[in-house]
Amino acid sequence: RKKTEIELSKFANKDSLTNIYNRRKIEELCENELKRSERYNSALSLIFFDLNDFKLINDLLGHHKGDDVLIKIADVVSNNIRSTDYFGRWGGDEFLIVLPHTDILQTEKIIKVLEKKINEINFKLKEKLPVSCSFGLCQYEKSDTLDSLLKKADLSMYTIKNKYKKTKSIIA
């Protein structure tokens, strides 16, 4: 019975592809940390990120290769954040990292580490398609709700993604 309960909990809380938290669970954890930050007046930051040109990988190489890319990125991120941080798949190629007791400057440092580690991954793609991510970040402020915090992180990510698109079109 215990084994069954553990398995059911895993199915309810984990993303089946990447084995990190699913959207429902990461949202719940984020809400809990937001309440804790509010109560104890402690720092809380979020990183929201997705893959640049992920559709191209799926279209040119197939969804199986796209899945491999997602799995490798999830593994690298999982292994390069603190055990007190929470990491989940928001949906598709979007991910959320919840960083308790972390201010915006510390979050920027974490992003630099993650970018470096992701750039070092050998994705073993036949086509030499670049794999990179756009990282958005935000820090909790007194007036924030879960919704406003997630919107700030999302907006930050899309600001970075738009810069990536402009830079890419200039280079091409």
GROMACS elastic network, one bead per residue, 0.5 to 0.9 nm:
[ bonds ]
;  ai    aj funct       b0    kb
    1     4     6  0.50991   500
    1     5     6  0.62824   500
    1     6     6  0.87496   500
    2     5     6  0.50335   500
    2     6     6  0.62375   500
    2     7     6  0.86361   500
    3     6     6  0.51504   500
    3     7     6  0.62422   500
    3     8     6  0.86494   500
    4     7     6  0.50630   500
    4     8     6  0.60997   500
    4     9     6  0.85320   500
    5     8     6  0.50776   500
    5     9     6  0.60849   500
    5    10     6  0.85821   500
    6     9     6  0.50898   500
    6    10     6  0.62172   500
    6    11     6  0.87410   500
    7    10     6  0.50692   500
    7    11     6  0.62971   500
    7    12     6  0.86365   500
    8    11     6  0.51017   500
    8    12     6  0.61164   500
    8    13     6  0.86296   500
    9    12     6  0.50492   500
    9    13     6  0.60860   500
    9    14     6  0.82149   500
   10    13     6  0.52768   500
   10    14     6  0.54756   500
   10    15     6  0.87030   500
   10    19     6  0.89261   500
   11    14     6  0.57075   500
   11    15     6  0.76631   500
   11    16     6  0.73867   500
   12    15     6  0.85032   500
   12    22     6  0.81533   500
   12    24     6  0.85907   500
   12    25     6  0.81150   500
   13    20     6  0.83377   500
   13    21     6  0.56958   500
   13    22     6  0.56955   500
   13    23     6  0.83220   500
   13    24     6  0.72157   500
   13    25     6  0.54032   500
   13    26     6  0.83800   500
   14    17     6  0.86784   500
   14    18     6  0.81084   500
   14    19     6  0.55340   500
   14    20     6  0.54097   500
   14    23     6  0.86173   500
   14    25     6  0.76577   500
   14    88     6  0.82585   500
   14    89     6  0.88799   500
   15    18     6  0.57385   500
   15    19     6  0.50937   500
   15    20     6  0.55449   500
   15    21     6  0.56329   500
   15    23     6  0.79849   500
   15    88     6  0.78450   500
   15    89     6  0.68448   500
   16    19     6  0.55874   500
   16    20     6  0.80506   500
   16    22     6  0.82379   500
   17    20     6  0.82986   500
   17    67     6  0.74733   500
   17    70     6  0.82661   500
   17    71     6  0.69665   500
   18    21     6  0.84479   500
   18    67     6  0.85100   500
   18    70     6  0.69542   500
   18    71     6  0.50338   500
   18    72     6  0.83836   500
   18    73     6  0.89012   500
   18    74     6  0.61682   500
   18    75     6  0.77624   500
   18    88     6  0.89308   500
   18    89     6  0.78657   500
   19    22     6  0.83326   500
   19    71     6  0.83231   500
   19    74     6  0.82435   500
   19    75     6  0.88757   500
   19    88     6  0.88533   500
   20    74     6  0.72925   500
   20    75     6  0.87276   500
   20    78     6  0.80295   500
   20    87     6  0.65258   500
   20    88     6  0.53477   500
   20    89     6  0.67324   500
   21    24     6  0.80206   500
   21    25     6  0.58698   500
   21    26     6  0.57725   500
   21    86     6  0.79669   500
   21    87     6  0.63011   500
   21    89     6  0.62539   500
   21    90     6  0.87131   500
   22    25     6  0.54757   500
   22    26     6  0.61180   500
   22    27     6  0.84823   500
   22    87     6  0.88775   500
   22    88     6  0.55003   500
   22    89     6  0.53252   500
   22    90     6  0.66490   500
   22    91     6  0.81238   500
   23    26     6  0.52525   500
   23    27     6  0.59433   500
   23    28     6  0.84898   500
   23    88     6  0.64203   500
   23    89     6  0.58064   500
   23    91     6  0.68750   500
   23    95     6  0.87650   500
   23    96     6  0.86386   500
   24    27     6  0.53106   500
   24    28     6  0.62940   500
   24    29     6  0.88176   500
   24    90     6  0.83806   500
   25    28     6  0.50041   500
   25    29     6  0.61758   500
   25    30     6  0.85143   500
   25    88     6  0.78034   500
   26    29     6  0.50307   500
   26    30     6  0.60018   500
   26    31     6  0.85290   500
   26    86     6  0.70874   500
   26    87     6  0.69220   500
   26    88     6  0.54476   500
   26    89     6  0.77793   500
   26    90     6  0.78202   500
   26    96     6  0.75148   500
   26    97     6  0.83021   500
   26    98     6  0.80354   500
   27    30     6  0.50318   500
   27    31     6  0.61730   500
   27    32     6  0.86889   500
   27    88     6  0.86410   500
   27    90     6  0.85795   500
   27    96     6  0.89106   500
   27   146     6  0.84391   500
   28    31     6  0.51183   500
   28    32     6  0.63135   500
   28    33     6  0.87525   500
   29    32     6  0.50661   500
   29    33     6  0.62202   500
   29    34     6  0.85411   500
   29    86     6  0.74607   500
   29    98     6  0.79801   500
   30    33     6  0.51440   500
   30    34     6  0.60657   500
   30    35     6  0.86769   500
   30    46     6  0.86991   500
   30    86     6  0.81511   500
   30    97     6  0.88554   500
   30    98     6  0.61966   500
   30    99     6  0.89185   500
   30   146     6  0.74566   500
   31    34     6  0.50560   500
   31    35     6  0.63347   500
   31    36     6  0.86859   500
   31   145     6  0.85900   500
   31   146     6  0.60966   500
   32    35     6  0.52246   500
   32    36     6  0.62478   500
   32    37     6  0.86527   500
   33    37     6  0.59799   500
   33    38     6  0.84277   500
   33    44     6  0.74540   500
   33    98     6  0.80557   500
   33    99     6  0.86158   500
   33   100     6  0.65891   500
   34    37     6  0.50813   500
   34    38     6  0.61364   500
   34    39     6  0.85734   500
   34    44     6  0.71377   500
   34   100     6  0.85836   500
   34   140     6  0.75823   500
   34   144     6  0.86326   500
   34   145     6  0.78608   500
   34   146     6  0.70910   500
   35    38     6  0.50556   500
   35    39     6  0.60667   500
   35    40     6  0.86054   500
   36    39     6  0.50738   500
   36    40     6  0.60365   500
   36    41     6  0.78910   500
   36    42     6  0.77028   500
   36   100     6  0.88952   500
   37    40     6  0.53807   500
   37    41     6  0.52219   500
   37    43     6  0.62215   500
   37    44     6  0.63415   500
   37   100     6  0.77297   500
   37   101     6  0.79274   500
   37   140     6  0.79924   500
   38    41     6  0.51915   500
   38    42     6  0.70169   500
   38    43     6  0.88573   500
   38   140     6  0.87364   500
   38   141     6  0.86759   500
   38   142     6  0.69360   500
   39    42     6  0.79897   500
   41   142     6  0.85546   500
   42   100     6  0.79649   500
   42   101     6  0.58591   500
   42   102     6  0.82763   500
   43    99     6  0.85838   500
   43   100     6  0.65174   500
   43   102     6  0.52554   500
   43   103     6  0.54941   500
   43   104     6  0.87068   500
   43   139     6  0.72972   500
   43   140     6  0.67634   500
   43   141     6  0.85722   500
   44    98     6  0.76133   500
   44    99     6  0.57770   500
   44   101     6  0.53122   500
   44   102     6  0.52583   500
   44   103     6  0.63260   500
   44   104     6  0.85053   500
   44   138     6  0.85953   500
   44   139     6  0.57573   500
   44   140     6  0.53735   500
   44   141     6  0.85901   500
   45    97     6  0.84805   500
   45    98     6  0.63668   500
   45    99     6  0.51173   500
   45   100     6  0.65758   500
   45   101     6  0.77589   500
   45   102     6  0.57672   500
   45   103     6  0.60766   500
   45   104     6  0.65330   500
   45   107     6  0.68920   500
   45   137     6  0.70741   500
   45   138     6  0.55547   500
   45   140     6  0.59489   500
   45   149     6  0.88758   500
   46    96     6  0.70475   500
   46    97     6  0.56829   500
   46    99     6  0.58447   500
   46   100     6  0.85897   500
   46   102     6  0.88696   500
   46   104     6  0.88564   500
   46   107     6  0.78629   500
   46   136     6  0.81031   500
   46   137     6  0.54875   500
   46   138     6  0.54813   500
   46   139     6  0.64452   500
   46   140     6  0.81651   500
   46   149     6  0.80056   500
   46   150     6  0.79291   500
   46   153     6  0.65645   500
   47    95     6  0.81364   500
   47    96     6  0.57343   500
   47    97     6  0.50135   500
   47    98     6  0.67007   500
   47    99     6  0.78593   500
   47   107     6  0.76003   500
   47   111     6  0.79856   500
   47   135     6  0.65358   500
   47   136     6  0.55725   500
   47   138     6  0.68940   500
   47   153     6  0.65210   500
   47   154     6  0.87921   500
   47   157     6  0.84544   500
   48    90     6  0.87875   500
   48    94     6  0.72992   500
   48    95     6  0.58053   500
   48    97     6  0.64642   500
   48    98     6  0.88407   500
   48   134     6  0.84115   500
   48   135     6  0.59176   500
   48   136     6  0.50616   500
   48   137     6  0.61936   500
   48   138     6  0.86824   500
   48   150     6  0.81513   500
   48   153     6  0.56678   500
   48   154     6  0.62126   500
   48   156     6  0.82065   500
   48   157     6  0.63874   500
   49    93     6  0.82942   500
   49    94     6  0.56793   500
   49    95     6  0.53458   500
   49    96     6  0.65447   500
   49    97     6  0.85302   500
   49   133     6  0.64911   500
   49   134     6  0.54638   500
   49   136     6  0.59178   500
   49   137     6  0.85193   500
   49   153     6  0.86831   500
   49   154     6  0.80573   500
   49   157     6  0.62159   500
   50    54     6  0.84848   500
   50    92     6  0.86755   500
   50    93     6  0.53677   500
   50    95     6  0.61506   500
   50    96     6  0.89396   500
   50   132     6  0.85840   500
   50   133     6  0.54658   500
   50   134     6  0.57096   500
   50   135     6  0.69894   500
   50   157     6  0.80288   500
   50   161     6  0.88719   500
   51    54     6  0.55490   500
   51    70     6  0.87258   500
   51    93     6  0.59942   500
   51    94     6  0.71716   500
   51   131     6  0.71461   500
   51   132     6  0.58387   500
   51   134     6  0.63714   500
   51   135     6  0.89661   500
   52    55     6  0.84200   500
   52   130     6  0.87124   500
   52   131     6  0.68664   500
   52   132     6  0.56090   500
   52   133     6  0.52931   500
   52   134     6  0.64948   500
   52   161     6  0.74466   500
   52   164     6  0.81834   500
   52   165     6  0.87246   500
   53    56     6  0.54333   500
   53    57     6  0.70644   500
   53   130     6  0.86488   500
   53   131     6  0.78609   500
   53   132     6  0.83019   500
   53   133     6  0.89324   500
   54    57     6  0.52341   500
   54    58     6  0.65397   500
   54    59     6  0.86813   500
   54    66     6  0.74105   500
   54    93     6  0.72903   500
   54   131     6  0.79215   500
   54   132     6  0.89874   500
   55    58     6  0.51285   500
   55    59     6  0.59721   500
   55    60     6  0.84808   500
   55    66     6  0.84543   500
   56    59     6  0.50194   500
   56    60     6  0.58812   500
   56    61     6  0.80399   500
   56   129     6  0.85447   500
   57    60     6  0.54020   500
   57    61     6  0.55572   500
   57    62     6  0.69183   500
   57    63     6  0.78603   500
   57    65     6  0.74231   500
   57    66     6  0.59675   500
   57    69     6  0.88891   500
   57   129     6  0.73181   500
   57   131     6  0.87251   500
   58    61     6  0.54899   500
   58    64     6  0.78047   500
   58    65     6  0.69462   500
   58    66     6  0.52066   500
   58    67     6  0.85066   500
   59    62     6  0.56733   500
   59    63     6  0.75123   500
   59    66     6  0.89457   500
   60   127     6  0.84264   500
   61    64     6  0.78789   500
   61    65     6  0.60806   500
   61    66     6  0.74379   500
   61   125     6  0.80713   500
   61   126     6  0.82390   500
   61   127     6  0.79334   500
   62    65     6  0.56645   500
   62    66     6  0.64710   500
   62    67     6  0.88423   500
   63    67     6  0.59748   500
   63    68     6  0.85189   500
   64    67     6  0.50808   500
   64    68     6  0.63725   500
   64    69     6  0.88384   500
   65    69     6  0.63271   500
   65    70     6  0.87549   500
   65   123     6  0.89165   500
   65   125     6  0.77824   500
   66    69     6  0.51170   500
   66    70     6  0.63815   500
   66    71     6  0.87281   500
   67    70     6  0.50849   500
   67    71     6  0.61714   500
   67    72     6  0.86545   500
   68    71     6  0.51141   500
   68    72     6  0.61909   500
   68    73     6  0.86308   500
   68   123     6  0.79086   500
   69    72     6  0.52380   500
   69    73     6  0.61942   500
   69    74     6  0.85730   500
   69   123     6  0.64813   500
   69   131     6  0.83783   500
   70    73     6  0.52283   500
   70    74     6  0.60798   500
   70    75     6  0.85916   500
   70    92     6  0.89969   500
   70    93     6  0.69624   500
   71    74     6  0.51168   500
   71    75     6  0.61504   500
   71    76     6  0.86888   500
   72    75     6  0.50755   500
   72    76     6  0.62013   500
   72    77     6  0.86097   500
   72   118     6  0.87429   500
   72   121     6  0.77262   500
   72   123     6  0.77041   500
   73    76     6  0.51585   500
   73    77     6  0.60959   500
   73    78     6  0.84141   500
   73   118     6  0.66016   500
   73   121     6  0.81041   500
   74    77     6  0.52523   500
   74    78     6  0.59436   500
   74    79     6  0.85459   500
   74    87     6  0.85685   500
   74    88     6  0.85984   500
   74    89     6  0.84811   500
   74    95     6  0.86944   500
   75    78     6  0.51208   500
   75    79     6  0.61912   500
   75    80     6  0.86975   500
   76    79     6  0.52144   500
   76    80     6  0.62571   500
   76    81     6  0.89707   500
   76   114     6  0.79201   500
   76   117     6  0.69194   500
   76   118     6  0.69096   500
   76   121     6  0.82409   500
   77    80     6  0.51035   500
   77    81     6  0.63468   500
   77    87     6  0.81068   500
   77   114     6  0.64822   500
   77   117     6  0.80894   500
   77   118     6  0.80062   500
   78    81     6  0.59007   500
   78    82     6  0.83776   500
   78    83     6  0.88012   500
   78    86     6  0.88087   500
   78    87     6  0.69947   500
   79    82     6  0.81088   500
   79    83     6  0.89679   500
   80   110     6  0.85277   500
   80   113     6  0.78060   500
   80   114     6  0.69698   500
   80   117     6  0.81627   500
   81    84     6  0.82210   500
   81    85     6  0.65040   500
   81    86     6  0.84380   500
   81    87     6  0.85346   500
   81    97     6  0.88469   500
   81    99     6  0.89702   500
   81   110     6  0.76846   500
   81   114     6  0.84828   500
   82    85     6  0.53519   500
   82    86     6  0.84278   500
   82    99     6  0.86180   500
   83    86     6  0.78084   500
   84    99     6  0.76919   500
   84   100     6  0.73021   500
   85    97     6  0.70198   500
   85    98     6  0.57365   500
   85    99     6  0.50521   500
   85   100     6  0.64622   500
   86    96     6  0.81133   500
   86    97     6  0.55593   500
   86    99     6  0.68140   500
   86   100     6  0.85976   500
   87    95     6  0.73946   500
   87    96     6  0.58612   500
   87    98     6  0.64416   500
   87    99     6  0.89493   500
   88    94     6  0.88891   500
   88    95     6  0.57531   500
   88    96     6  0.54066   500
   88    97     6  0.65117   500
   88    98     6  0.86399   500
   89    92     6  0.76283   500
   89    93     6  0.75823   500
   89    94     6  0.61276   500
   89    96     6  0.63207   500
   89    97     6  0.89100   500
   90    93     6  0.77860   500
   90    94     6  0.52569   500
   90    96     6  0.61689   500
   91    94     6  0.53078   500
   91    95     6  0.70390   500
   92    95     6  0.84492   500
   99   102     6  0.56617   500
   99   103     6  0.85022   500
   99   107     6  0.78254   500
  100   103     6  0.86359   500
  102   105     6  0.81557   500
  102   106     6  0.60153   500
  102   107     6  0.65480   500
  102   139     6  0.81880   500
  103   106     6  0.54404   500
  103   107     6  0.62141   500
  103   108     6  0.88382   500
  103   138     6  0.88116   500
  103   139     6  0.64059   500
  103   140     6  0.86171   500
  104   108     6  0.62144   500
  104   109     6  0.87773   500
  104   137     6  0.76301   500
  104   138     6  0.67338   500
  104   139     6  0.58299   500
  105   108     6  0.51508   500
  105   109     6  0.65422   500
  105   110     6  0.88343   500
  106   109     6  0.51598   500
  106   110     6  0.63584   500
  106   111     6  0.87967   500
  107   110     6  0.50092   500
  107   111     6  0.62620   500
  107   112     6  0.87437   500
  107   137     6  0.73513   500
  107   138     6  0.84698   500
  107   139     6  0.87062   500
  108   111     6  0.51105   500
  108   112     6  0.63864   500
  108   113     6  0.88528   500
  108   137     6  0.78850   500
  109   112     6  0.51342   500
  109   113     6  0.64311   500
  109   114     6  0.87387   500
  110   113     6  0.51698   500
  110   114     6  0.62217   500
  110   115     6  0.86450   500
  111   114     6  0.50073   500
  111   115     6  0.60279   500
  111   116     6  0.85305   500
  111   135     6  0.70941   500
  111   136     6  0.89752   500
  111   137     6  0.88162   500
  112   115     6  0.51530   500
  112   116     6  0.62130   500
  112   117     6  0.86401   500
  113   116     6  0.51903   500
  113   117     6  0.61693   500
  113   118     6  0.86023   500
  114   117     6  0.50684   500
  114   118     6  0.60094   500
  114   119     6  0.84646   500
  115   118     6  0.51956   500
  115   119     6  0.61126   500
  115   120     6  0.87098   500
  115   132     6  0.77469   500
  115   133     6  0.74525   500
  115   135     6  0.86834   500
  116   119     6  0.51509   500
  116   120     6  0.64217   500
  117   120     6  0.51464   500
  117   121     6  0.67594   500
  118   121     6  0.53726   500
  118   122     6  0.88978   500
  118   131     6  0.81284   500
  118   132     6  0.71972   500
  118   133     6  0.82836   500
  119   122     6  0.82679   500
  119   131     6  0.75190   500
  119   132     6  0.69991   500
  121   124     6  0.88619   500
  122   125     6  0.81637   500
  123   131     6  0.82751   500
  124   127     6  0.87177   500
  124   128     6  0.87913   500
  125   128     6  0.63152   500
  125   129     6  0.71240   500
  126   129     6  0.83125   500
  133   161     6  0.83354   500
  134   157     6  0.59891   500
  134   158     6  0.77123   500
  134   159     6  0.88855   500
  134   160     6  0.58728   500
  134   161     6  0.53985   500
  134   164     6  0.76846   500
  135   153     6  0.88207   500
  135   156     6  0.76972   500
  135   157     6  0.52336   500
  135   158     6  0.85034   500
  135   160     6  0.68090   500
  135   161     6  0.80054   500
  136   152     6  0.84555   500
  136   153     6  0.53772   500
  136   154     6  0.64226   500
  136   155     6  0.72949   500
  136   158     6  0.72524   500
  136   159     6  0.78173   500
  136   160     6  0.68185   500
  136   161     6  0.87718   500
  137   152     6  0.76297   500
  137   154     6  0.79313   500
  137   155     6  0.87942   500
  137   156     6  0.59566   500
  137   157     6  0.69669   500
  138   149     6  0.71473   500
  138   150     6  0.84047   500
  138   152     6  0.61639   500
  138   153     6  0.51946   500
  138   154     6  0.89249   500
  138   156     6  0.73937   500
  139   149     6  0.76743   500
  139   152     6  0.86880   500
  139   153     6  0.84655   500
  140   143     6  0.83251   500
  140   144     6  0.63317   500
  140   145     6  0.87016   500
  140   149     6  0.65842   500
  141   144     6  0.54960   500
  141   145     6  0.89427   500
  141   149     6  0.84397   500
  142   145     6  0.86572   500
  143   148     6  0.87644   500
  144   147     6  0.78059   500
  144   148     6  0.56012   500
  144   149     6  0.58575   500
  145   148     6  0.51628   500
  145   149     6  0.60653   500
  145   150     6  0.85238   500
  146   149     6  0.51997   500
  146   150     6  0.61530   500
  146   151     6  0.85671   500
  147   150     6  0.52445   500
  147   151     6  0.61344   500
  147   152     6  0.86899   500
  148   151     6  0.50158   500
  148   152     6  0.61812   500
  148   153     6  0.86968   500
  149   152     6  0.51860   500
  149   153     6  0.63575   500
  149   154     6  0.86449   500
  150   153     6  0.51216   500
  150   154     6  0.60559   500
  150   155     6  0.85300   500
  151   154     6  0.50092   500
  151   155     6  0.59928   500
  151   156     6  0.84601   500
  152   155     6  0.51422   500
  152   156     6  0.61086   500
  152   157     6  0.86403   500
  153   156     6  0.51085   500
  153   157     6  0.62634   500
  153   158     6  0.87857   500
  154   157     6  0.51097   500
  154   158     6  0.63145   500
  154   159     6  0.86784   500
  155   158     6  0.51562   500
  155   159     6  0.61889   500
  155   160     6  0.87622   500
  156   159     6  0.51399   500
  156   160     6  0.64786   500
  156   161     6  0.86995   500
  157   160     6  0.51973   500
  157   161     6  0.61087   500
  157   162     6  0.86579   500
  158   162     6  0.59978   500
  158   163     6  0.85217   500
  159   162     6  0.52704   500
  159   163     6  0.64733   500
  159   164     6  0.87936   500
  160   163     6  0.51214   500
  160   164     6  0.62562   500
  160   165     6  0.87596   500
  161   165     6  0.62349   500
  161   166     6  0.86933   500
  162   165     6  0.50373   500
  162   166     6  0.62172   500
  162   167     6  0.85677   500
  163   166     6  0.51354   500
  163   167     6  0.60793   500
  163   168     6  0.84231   500
  164   167     6  0.51612   500
  164   168     6  0.59579   500
  164   169     6  0.85825   500
  165   168     6  0.50377   500
  165   169     6  0.61515   500
  165   170     6  0.86337   500
  166   169     6  0.52145   500
  166   170     6  0.62610   500
  166   171     6  0.87079   500
  167   170     6  0.51311   500
  167   171     6  0.62302   500
  167   172     6  0.86712   500
  168   171     6  0.51403   500
  168   172     6  0.61205   500
  169   172     6  0.51390   500
